[in-house]
Amino acid sequence: MYEFLRRFNFHPGKLFLHKLVLGIETSCDDTAAAVVDETGNVLGEAIHSQTEVHLKTGGIIPPVAQQLHRENIQRIVQEALSASKVSPSELSAIATTIKPGLALSLGVGLSFSLQLVDQLKKPFIPIHHMEAHALTIRLTNKVEFPFLVLLISGGHCLLALVRGVSDFLLLGKSLDIAPGDMLDKVARRLSLIKHPECSTMSGGKAIEHLAKQGNKLHFDFKPPMQRAKNCDFSFSGLHHIIDKMIMQKEKEEGIEKGQILSSAADIAAAVQHTVACHIAKRTHRAILFCKQRDLLCQSNAVLVVSGGVASNLHIRKALEIVTDATQCTLLCPPPRLCTDNGVMIAWNGVERLRAGLGILHSTEGICYEPKCPLGADISKEVGEAAIKVPRLKMKI
């Protein structure tokens, strides 16, 4: 760490008028860092994506992800600091993702950060990954509390009411796997990596790309949990049904597993549409629940959608139909801030610094938490309200 810090030119005469936070993110398979000031200016950022490596192995292997984080974290933090022209000594605090995520990945970011904090004698701000995703919108748009947030990615799926920087009410979550995880699994089962147009794309991106060429009505997959009047999600049952149908189509077409079906585009379109309808209906119920309980403003309520799957335009259009019907404003951070990044961690640090929340001057006993809920869970109350959702025409 001493050698790492020696590489920086210290500018004792240079004066920064704003608070400056270094954010470090290693919760899954991206090593990222950024320096953000309290007005929301991104002064420098860097990221190393492991997507290419994990595409070859068919999924994230935690020890491989850990090793890649170890190999890249020092360089990425150095690049972010160098780009920002901020000397480490000028930082107001260091913010790092410590929950939830892959244990081996979280450990790399936390270990590096604690060494840096110890050397620089700076405050440490532990960050909840999902809180960071939820608050990113306040960096790009003027959004006041409260607002509703839908976080959809390869590892998470939840609906929460955001009442403050660290004040969340959890309305619903996935009972099994996340939508991004399911789309990745379907893409692997369809062997889309062998498709000439999709060979360099992640599973979710490949499904979205191929779906544009397909007919979503060719296969009739029913959205899950139709009778459950709550805001929870489920994707594993749907995944099982799709898996069986792909096997049946392979038999019909007389091809081996691993070869590309002639109906792959239709399957991709139907899967994507079913996922979009399921997400849209649960979100619709969440908006109605919040408005019924006066938890959201009746006239200018805001729905924020973030996470990797938020960049899927078909799902976004389904959510636009819901927000139009409920007089809500739909907001999404730009795509580069929807996926994991250092900017959102640094910004969450700024938000906490301004609110005076969770700023540690001693890091003794701090540890990462691979599993960690977000806020107070009121999903049972949502289910008990049994709100009936009006049927909307999903003309996408």
Helices and strands as residue ranges (DSSP letters): H 2-6, E 20-25, E 30-37, E 42-49, H 51-57, H 62-84, G 88-90, E 93-99, H 103-120, E 124-128, H 129-135, H 137-140, E 147-152, E 157-164, E 167-173, H 179-189, G 192-194, H 203-211, H 236-253, H 264-292, E 301-306, G 308-311, H 313-325, E 328-331, H 335-338, H 342-355, E 376-377, H 379-385
